[in-house]
Amino acid sequence: MSTEADGAKQQIRERMWDLLERERAVEPGVHGYIPAFEGADAAADRLAALPVWQRAQVVKSVPDRAQQLVRERALLDGKLLYMAVPMLADELPFYLLDPRLITVTAAEAASRTTAAEVAPKVSVEEMRPVDIVVCGSVAVNRDGARLGKGAGYSDIEVALLREAALISPTTVIVTTAHPMQVVDEPLPETEHDFSVDLIVTPDEVIECGPPRRPSGLYWDHLTQDKIATIPILTMRAATRRG
């Protein structure tokens, strides 16, 4: 469903990708992706020093390379890690990475290519409640509004976990980002978008405004093409029709 907000979001993404490449804060070819930014290791370390991270037992993360070091840190810190299957392209849409059971190093397991080889996939119904959600961003502001790469997978993941009561309105959602990705301007938001509670850069931790979460999936915001490419949505759509 194309809207005016979608066009405004894409303009900001393009501007941010251009800026990050021009300033050499990312590798070339970042357009269309969550930026794997310079200083991602320092951001992961800063996140790991926070009490909210240290208390957490279960972490759910996106599979983007920008957050790979956060996933590695979760495993090194003994946390149960759920990583979304890229593009949610399986009927079982999350990898389960248990640091007690993985047979490769944490660095290897945190890679989405290796996780696909060694980690079992699980359904939403098999998952434990999540303490921290880690997402990627192309741009984010200090109020917690964020823009992903535009595919909408993170929004769908959060909506699925909200419907299953695996995350609550107060579950901490964090993004790691380069300082240049933190913008001092409003960002377009729609009903299905979620906000982040914390932005962690290599230089600082930013606490954001009150949390904004979807109550679940907003089916009228999903195109038939999107539903057809995500097996869990295809199954649930069939159940709704039945």
C-alpha positions as a Markdown table, in Angstrom:
| # | Residue | x | y | z |
|---|---|---|---|---|
| 1 | Met | 0.0 | 0.0 | 0.0 |
| 2 | Ser | 1.8 | 3.1 | -1.3 |
| 3 | Thr | 1.1 | 6.3 | 0.7 |
| 4 | Glu | 2.4 | 9.8 | 1.0 |
| 5 | Ala | 4.2 | 8.7 | 4.2 |
| 6 | Asp | 6.0 | 6.0 | 2.2 |
| 7 | Gly | 7.3 | 8.5 | -0.2 |
| 8 | Ala | 8.5 | 10.8 | 2.5 |
| 9 | Lys | 10.2 | 7.9 | 4.3 |
| 10 | Gln | 12.1 | 6.9 | 1.2 |
| 11 | Gln | 13.4 | 10.4 | 0.5 |
| 12 | Ile | 14.9 | 10.4 | 4.0 |
| 13 | Arg | 16.4 | 7.0 | 3.5 |
| 14 | Glu | 18.0 | 8.0 | 0.3 |
| 15 | Arg | 19.4 | 11.2 | 1.9 |
| 16 | Met | 20.8 | 9.2 | 4.8 |
| 17 | Trp | 22.4 | 6.5 | 2.6 |
| 18 | Asp | 24.0 | 9.2 | 0.5 |
| 19 | Leu | 25.4 | 11.0 | 3.6 |
| 20 | Leu | 26.8 | 7.9 | 5.1 |
| 21 | Glu | 28.6 | 6.9 | 1.9 |
| 22 | Arg | 29.9 | 10.4 | 1.3 |
| 23 | Glu | 31.3 | 10.6 | 4.8 |
| 24 | Arg | 32.7 | 7.1 | 4.6 |
| 25 | Ala | 30.9 | 5.9 | 7.7 |
| 26 | Val | 29.8 | 2.7 | 5.8 |
| 27 | Glu | 31.1 | 0.5 | 3.1 |
| 28 | Pro | 29.9 | 1.5 | -0.5 |
| 29 | Gly | 26.7 | -0.1 | -1.7 |
| 30 | Val | 24.7 | 0.6 | 1.4 |
| 31 | His | 21.6 | 1.8 | -0.5 |
| 32 | Gly | 18.7 | -0.5 | 0.2 |
| 33 | Tyr | 20.2 | -2.0 | 3.4 |
| 34 | Ile | 20.5 | -1.3 | 7.1 |
| 35 | Pro | 23.9 | 0.3 | 7.2 |
| 36 | Ala | 26.8 | -1.7 | 8.7 |
| 37 | Phe | 28.4 | 1.3 | 10.2 |
| 38 | Glu | 31.8 | 2.3 | 11.4 |
| 39 | Gly | 32.0 | 1.9 | 15.2 |
| 40 | Ala | 29.4 | -1.0 | 15.4 |
| 41 | Asp | 31.8 | -2.8 | 17.8 |
| 42 | Ala | 31.9 | 0.2 | 20.2 |
| 43 | Ala | 28.1 | 0.5 | 20.1 |
| 44 | Ala | 27.7 | -3.2 | 20.9 |
| 45 | Asp | 30.1 | -2.7 | 23.9 |
| 46 | Arg | 28.2 | 0.3 | 25.1 |
| 47 | Leu | 24.9 | -1.6 | 24.9 |
| 48 | Ala | 26.4 | -4.5 | 26.8 |
| 49 | Ala | 27.4 | -2.2 | 29.7 |
| 50 | Leu | 23.8 | -1.1 | 30.3 |
| 51 | Pro | 21.9 | -2.6 | 33.3 |
| 52 | Val | 18.9 | -3.3 | 31.1 |
| 53 | Trp | 21.1 | -5.5 | 28.9 |
| 54 | Gln | 22.8 | -7.2 | 31.8 |
| 55 | Arg | 19.4 | -8.1 | 33.4 |
| 56 | Ala | 18.0 | -9.5 | 30.1 |
| 57 | Gln | 17.9 | -13.3 | 29.6 |
| 58 | Val | 16.2 | -13.4 | 26.2 |
| 59 | Val | 17.1 | -11.2 | 23.2 |
| 60 | Lys | 15.4 | -11.1 | 19.8 |
| 61 | Ser | 17.4 | -9.5 | 17.0 |
| 62 | Val | 17.2 | -8.7 | 13.3 |
| 63 | Pro | 19.5 | -10.6 | 11.0 |
| 64 | Asp | 21.2 | -7.5 | 9.6 |
| 65 | Arg | 25.0 | -7.3 | 9.5 |
| 66 | Ala | 24.9 | -4.0 | 11.3 |
| 67 | Gln | 23.7 | -5.8 | 14.4 |
| 68 | Gln | 25.9 | -8.9 | 14.1 |
| 69 | Leu | 28.3 | -7.8 | 16.9 |
| 70 | Val | 25.3 | -7.3 | 19.2 |
| 71 | Arg | 24.1 | -10.8 | 18.5 |
| 72 | Glu | 27.6 | -12.1 | 19.2 |
| 73 | Arg | 27.7 | -10.2 | 22.5 |
| 74 | Ala | 24.3 | -11.7 | 23.5 |
| 75 | Leu | 25.7 | -15.2 | 23.0 |
| 76 | Leu | 29.0 | -14.4 | 24.8 |
| 77 | Asp | 26.9 | -13.0 | 27.7 |
| 78 | Gly | 25.0 | -16.3 | 27.9 |
| 79 | Lys | 21.7 | -14.9 | 26.7 |
| 80 | Leu | 19.1 | -17.0 | 24.7 |
| 81 | Leu | 19.0 | -15.4 | 21.3 |
| 82 | Tyr | 16.2 | -15.4 | 18.7 |
| 83 | Met | 17.2 | -14.1 | 15.3 |
| 84 | Ala | 14.6 | -13.5 | 12.5 |
| 85 | Val | 15.0 | -15.7 | 9.4 |
| 86 | Pro | 16.0 | -13.2 | 6.7 |
| 87 | Met | 12.8 | -11.8 | 5.0 |
| 88 | Leu | 10.8 | -14.2 | 7.3 |
| 89 | Ala | 11.0 | -16.6 | 4.5 |
| 90 | Asp | 10.1 | -19.8 | 6.4 |
| 91 | Glu | 7.0 | -21.1 | 8.1 |
| 92 | Leu | 9.2 | -21.2 | 11.2 |
| 93 | Pro | 10.4 | -17.6 | 11.1 |
| 94 | Phe | 13.0 | -17.4 | 13.9 |
| 95 | Tyr | 16.4 | -19.1 | 14.5 |
| 96 | Leu | 17.0 | -20.3 | 18.1 |
| 97 | Leu | 20.5 | -19.7 | 19.3 |
| 98 | Asp | 21.2 | -21.1 | 22.7 |
| 99 | Pro | 24.7 | -20.4 | 23.9 |
| 100 | Arg | 24.7 | -23.6 | 25.9 |
| 101 | Leu | 24.1 | -25.7 | 22.8 |
| 102 | Ile | 25.8 | -24.0 | 19.8 |
| 103 | Thr | 28.6 | -26.0 | 18.4 |
| 104 | Val | 30.5 | -23.1 | 16.7 |
| 105 | Thr | 31.9 | -19.9 | 18.1 |
| 106 | Ala | 29.6 | -17.0 | 19.1 |
| 107 | Ala | 31.1 | -15.0 | 16.3 |
| 108 | Glu | 30.2 | -17.7 | 13.8 |
| 109 | Ala | 26.7 | -18.3 | 15.2 |
| 110 | Ala | 25.9 | -14.6 | 15.1 |
| 111 | Ser | 26.4 | -14.6 | 11.4 |
| 112 | Arg | 23.1 | -15.2 | 9.6 |
| 113 | Thr | 24.8 | -17.5 | 7.1 |
| 114 | Thr | 26.2 | -19.8 | 9.8 |
| 115 | Ala | 23.0 | -19.5 | 11.9 |
| 116 | Ala | 21.1 | -20.9 | 8.9 |
| 117 | Glu | 23.3 | -24.0 | 9.0 |
| 118 | Val | 23.5 | -24.7 | 12.7 |
| 119 | Ala | 20.5 | -23.2 | 14.4 |
| 120 | Pro | 17.0 | -24.8 | 14.6 |
| 121 | Lys | 14.1 | -22.7 | 13.4 |
| 122 | Val | 11.1 | -22.2 | 15.7 |
| 123 | Ser | 7.6 | -20.9 | 15.5 |
| 124 | Val | 6.3 | -17.9 | 17.4 |
| 125 | Glu | 4.4 | -20.4 | 19.6 |
| 126 | Glu | 7.6 | -22.1 | 20.7 |
| 127 | Met | 9.4 | -18.9 | 21.8 |
| 128 | Arg | 10.0 | -17.6 | 25.3 |
| 129 | Pro | 9.0 | -14.0 | 26.3 |
| 130 | Val | 11.6 | -11.5 | 25.1 |
| 131 | Asp | 13.4 | -9.0 | 27.4 |
| 132 | Ile | 15.1 | -6.9 | 24.7 |
| 133 | Val | 14.4 | -6.4 | 21.0 |
| 134 | Val | 17.3 | -5.3 | 18.9 |
| 135 | Cys | 16.5 | -3.6 | 15.6 |
| 136 | Gly | 18.4 | -1.8 | 12.8 |
| 137 | Ser | 17.7 | 1.6 | 11.5 |
| 138 | Val | 18.5 | 3.7 | 8.5 |
| 139 | Ala | 17.5 | 6.9 | 10.4 |
| 140 | Val | 16.2 | 7.4 | 13.9 |
| 141 | Asn | 15.4 | 10.5 | 16.0 |
| 142 | Arg | 15.6 | 11.2 | 19.7 |
| 143 | Asp | 11.9 | 10.7 | 20.1 |
| 144 | Gly | 12.4 | 7.1 | 19.1 |
| 145 | Ala | 10.9 | 7.3 | 15.6 |
| 146 | Arg | 12.9 | 5.1 | 13.2 |
| 147 | Leu | 13.1 | 4.2 | 9.6 |
| 148 | Gly | 14.2 | 0.8 | 8.5 |
| 149 | Lys | 15.2 | -0.1 | 5.0 |
| 150 | Gly | 11.6 | 0.0 | 3.8 |
| 151 | Ala | 10.7 | -3.7 | 3.5 |
| 152 | Gly | 8.7 | -3.8 | 6.8 |
| 153 | Tyr | 10.0 | -7.0 | 8.2 |
| 154 | Ser | 11.0 | -5.6 | 11.6 |
| 155 | Asp | 7.4 | -4.1 | 12.0 |
| 156 | Ile | 5.9 | -7.5 | 11.2 |
| 157 | Glu | 8.3 | -9.3 | 13.6 |
| 158 | Val | 7.3 | -6.9 | 16.4 |
| 159 | Ala | 3.6 | -7.2 | 15.6 |
| 160 | Leu | 3.8 | -11.0 | 15.6 |
| 161 | Leu | 5.5 | -11.0 | 19.0 |
| 162 | Arg | 3.0 | -8.5 | 20.4 |
| 163 | Glu | 0.0 | -10.6 | 19.3 |
| 164 | Ala | 1.6 | -13.6 | 21.0 |
| 165 | Ala | 2.2 | -11.6 | 24.2 |
| 166 | Leu | 6.0 | -12.3 | 23.9 |
| 167 | Ile | 6.7 | -8.6 | 24.1 |
| 168 | Ser | 4.7 | -6.1 | 26.0 |
| 169 | Pro | 4.1 | -2.4 | 25.6 |
| 170 | Thr | 7.1 | -1.8 | 27.9 |
| 171 | Thr | 9.5 | -4.4 | 26.5 |
| 172 | Val | 12.8 | -2.5 | 25.7 |
| 173 | Ile | 13.4 | -2.0 | 22.0 |
| 174 | Val | 16.9 | -0.8 | 21.1 |
| 175 | Thr | 18.7 | 0.2 | 17.9 |
| 176 | Thr | 22.4 | 0.6 | 17.4 |
| 177 | Ala | 23.4 | 3.2 | 14.9 |
| 178 | His | 26.1 | 5.6 | 13.7 |
| 179 | Pro | 25.9 | 9.1 | 15.2 |
| 180 | Met | 25.0 | 10.5 | 11.8 |
| 181 | Gln | 22.0 | 8.3 | 11.6 |
| 182 | Val | 20.5 | 10.1 | 14.6 |
| 183 | Val | 18.5 | 13.0 | 13.1 |
| 184 | Asp | 17.1 | 16.2 | 14.7 |
| 185 | Glu | 13.9 | 16.2 | 12.7 |
| 186 | Pro | 10.5 | 14.5 | 12.8 |
| 187 | Leu | 10.3 | 11.2 | 11.0 |
| 188 | Pro | 7.0 | 10.0 | 9.3 |
| 189 | Glu | 5.2 | 7.3 | 11.3 |
| 190 | Thr | 2.2 | 5.1 | 10.5 |
| 191 | Glu | 0.0 | 3.0 | 12.7 |
| 192 | His | 2.0 | -0.2 | 12.2 |
| 193 | Asp | 5.4 | 1.4 | 13.1 |
| 194 | Phe | 7.0 | 0.9 | 16.5 |
| 195 | Ser | 9.3 | 3.3 | 18.3 |
| 196 | Val | 12.6 | 2.5 | 20.0 |
| 197 | Asp | 13.3 | 3.1 | 23.7 |
| 198 | Leu | 17.1 | 3.3 | 23.4 |
| 199 | Ile | 19.5 | 4.5 | 20.7 |
| 200 | Val | 23.0 | 3.3 | 21.2 |
| 201 | Thr | 25.8 | 4.8 | 19.2 |
| 202 | Pro | 29.6 | 4.4 | 19.7 |
| 203 | Asp | 29.5 | 7.7 | 21.6 |
| 204 | Glu | 26.3 | 7.8 | 23.7 |
| 205 | Val | 23.1 | 6.1 | 24.9 |
| 206 | Ile | 19.9 | 8.1 | 24.1 |
| 207 | Glu | 16.8 | 7.5 | 26.0 |
| 208 | Cys | 13.7 | 8.1 | 23.9 |
| 209 | Gly | 10.1 | 9.2 | 24.5 |
| 210 | Pro | 7.2 | 7.1 | 25.6 |
| 211 | Pro | 7.0 | 3.7 | 23.7 |
| 212 | Arg | 4.7 | 3.4 | 20.7 |
| 213 | Arg | 3.9 | -0.1 | 19.7 |
| 214 | Pro | 1.4 | -1.7 | 17.3 |
| 215 | Ser | -1.2 | -3.9 | 19.1 |
| 216 | Gly | -0.6 | -6.6 | 16.4 |
| 217 | Leu | -0.7 | -7.1 | 12.7 |
| 218 | Tyr | -2.6 | -4.5 | 10.7 |
| 219 | Trp | -3.8 | -6.5 | 7.8 |
| 220 | Asp | -5.1 | -3.5 | 5.9 |
| 221 | His | -1.5 | -2.2 | 5.8 |
| 222 | Leu | -0.2 | -5.4 | 4.1 |
| 223 | Thr | -0.3 | -5.9 | 0.3 |
| 224 | Gln | -1.3 | -9.2 | -1.1 |
| 225 | Asp | 2.3 | -9.5 | -2.6 |
| 226 | Lys | 3.8 | -9.1 | 0.9 |
| 227 | Ile | 1.4 | -11.7 | 2.4 |
| 228 | Ala | 2.3 | -14.1 | -0.4 |
| 229 | Thr | 6.0 | -13.8 | 0.2 |
| 230 | Ile | 5.9 | -14.4 | 4.0 |
| 231 | Pro | 4.8 | -18.0 | 4.8 |
| 232 | Ile | 3.5 | -17.2 | 8.4 |
| 233 | Leu | 1.4 | -14.4 | 7.0 |
| 234 | Thr | 0.1 | -16.7 | 4.2 |
| 235 | Met | -1.0 | -19.3 | 6.8 |
| 236 | Arg | -2.6 | -16.7 | 9.0 |
| 237 | Ala | -4.4 | -15.1 | 6.1 |
| 238 | Ala | -5.8 | -18.5 | 5.2 |
| 239 | Thr | -7.0 | -19.0 | 8.8 |
| 240 | Arg | -8.7 | -15.6 | 8.8 |
| 241 | Arg | -10.5 | -16.5 | 5.5 |
| 242 | Gly | -11.5 | -19.9 | 6.8 |
